[in-house]
């Protein structure tokens, strides 16, 4: 799947659906997913918990994974995250 965010096109390698889950589960699932990904791969995360708007950017910042973009669509929060290069 290819995504275009902020006029930048990039390939999305993984999708993580955490809809219906509440803190801390979405971030825990993201952590596990990132661990299984290769450097440079992108994951699209879909969530319904409003706290993910705060928690996922903090997770990315703390572990130095680029948060390519985030937005809200149809009462869902969507994040595009690239696994950091080693």
C-alpha positions as a Markdown table, in Angstrom:
| # | Residue | x | y | z |
|---|---|---|---|---|
| 1 | Unk | 0.0 | 0.0 | 0.0 |
| 2 | Unk | 1.3 | 3.5 | -0.8 |
| 3 | Unk | 0.3 | 6.5 | 1.3 |
| 4 | Unk | 0.7 | 10.2 | 0.4 |
| 5 | Unk | 1.0 | 12.4 | 3.5 |
| 6 | Unk | 2.1 | 16.0 | 3.4 |
| 7 | Unk | 2.9 | 15.6 | -0.3 |
| 8 | Unk | 5.4 | 12.8 | 0.5 |
| 9 | Unk | 4.6 | 9.3 | -0.9 |
| 10 | Unk | 5.9 | 6.3 | 1.0 |
| 11 | Unk | 5.1 | 2.6 | 1.1 |
| 12 | Unk | 3.2 | 1.3 | 4.1 |
| 13 | Unk | 4.5 | -2.1 | 5.0 |
| 14 | Unk | 2.3 | -2.9 | 8.0 |
| 15 | Unk | -1.1 | -2.0 | 9.4 |
| 16 | Unk | -2.0 | -2.2 | 13.1 |
| 17 | Unk | -5.7 | -2.0 | 14.0 |
| 18 | Unk | -6.1 | -1.2 | 17.7 |
| 19 | Unk | -9.7 | 0.0 | 17.5 |
| 20 | Unk | -11.7 | -0.7 | 20.6 |
| 21 | Unk | -8.6 | -1.0 | 22.8 |
| 22 | Unk | -7.7 | 1.4 | 25.5 |
| 23 | Unk | -4.4 | 2.6 | 27.1 |
| 24 | Unk | -1.9 | 1.1 | 27.5 |
| 25 | Unk | -2.8 | -1.7 | 24.9 |
| 26 | Unk | -2.4 | 0.3 | 21.7 |
| 27 | Unk | 1.1 | 1.5 | 22.6 |
| 28 | Unk | 2.1 | -2.0 | 23.8 |
| 29 | Unk | 0.9 | -3.5 | 20.5 |
| 30 | Unk | 2.8 | -0.8 | 18.6 |
| 31 | Unk | 5.9 | -1.6 | 20.5 |
| 32 | Unk | 5.6 | -5.3 | 19.6 |
| 33 | Unk | 4.9 | -4.5 | 16.0 |
| 34 | Unk | 7.9 | -2.1 | 15.7 |
| 35 | Unk | 10.2 | -4.8 | 17.2 |
| 36 | Unk | 9.2 | -7.2 | 14.5 |
| 37 | Unk | 9.7 | -4.7 | 11.6 |
| 38 | Unk | 12.8 | -4.0 | 9.6 |
| 39 | Unk | 14.5 | -0.6 | 9.8 |
| 40 | Unk | 12.9 | 2.0 | 7.6 |
| 41 | Unk | 9.6 | 0.1 | 7.2 |
| 42 | Unk | 6.4 | 2.1 | 7.8 |
| 43 | Unk | 3.4 | 1.0 | 9.9 |
| 44 | Unk | -0.1 | 2.6 | 9.8 |
| 45 | Unk | -1.8 | 2.5 | 13.2 |
| 46 | Unk | -5.6 | 2.9 | 13.5 |
| 47 | Unk | -6.9 | 3.6 | 17.0 |
| 48 | Unk | -10.2 | 4.8 | 18.7 |
| 49 | Unk | -8.7 | 5.7 | 22.1 |
| 50 | Unk | -8.3 | 9.5 | 22.2 |
| 51 | Unk | -5.2 | 9.1 | 24.5 |
| 52 | Unk | -3.3 | 7.6 | 21.6 |
| 53 | Unk | -3.1 | 11.2 | 20.3 |
| 54 | Unk | -0.7 | 11.9 | 23.2 |
| 55 | Unk | 0.8 | 8.4 | 23.8 |
| 56 | Unk | 1.9 | 7.4 | 20.3 |
| 57 | Unk | 3.8 | 10.6 | 19.6 |
| 58 | Unk | 5.5 | 10.3 | 23.0 |
| 59 | Unk | 6.4 | 6.7 | 22.2 |
| 60 | Unk | 7.8 | 7.7 | 18.8 |
| 61 | Unk | 9.8 | 10.6 | 20.3 |
| 62 | Unk | 11.2 | 8.6 | 23.2 |
| 63 | Unk | 12.3 | 5.7 | 20.9 |
| 64 | Unk | 13.4 | 7.9 | 18.0 |
| 65 | Unk | 10.9 | 6.4 | 15.5 |
| 66 | Unk | 9.8 | 9.2 | 13.0 |
| 67 | Unk | 6.1 | 9.9 | 13.2 |
| 68 | Unk | 5.4 | 10.7 | 9.6 |
| 69 | Unk | 1.9 | 12.0 | 10.2 |
| 70 | Unk | -1.2 | 11.7 | 12.3 |
| 71 | Unk | -4.8 | 12.6 | 11.7 |
| 72 | Unk | -8.4 | 11.9 | 12.7 |
| 73 | Unk | -10.7 | 10.2 | 10.2 |
| 74 | Unk | -14.3 | 9.1 | 11.0 |
| 75 | Unk | -13.7 | 9.0 | 14.8 |
| 76 | Unk | -10.5 | 7.1 | 14.4 |
| 77 | Unk | -7.0 | 8.3 | 15.0 |
| 78 | Unk | -4.5 | 7.3 | 12.3 |
| 79 | Unk | -0.7 | 7.4 | 12.6 |
| 80 | Unk | 2.1 | 6.6 | 10.1 |
| 81 | Unk | 5.3 | 5.6 | 11.8 |
| 82 | Unk | 8.7 | 4.7 | 10.3 |
| 83 | Unk | 11.0 | 2.4 | 12.2 |
| 84 | Unk | 14.2 | 4.2 | 12.9 |
| 85 | Unk | 17.3 | 3.4 | 10.9 |
| 86 | Unk | 20.1 | 1.7 | 12.9 |
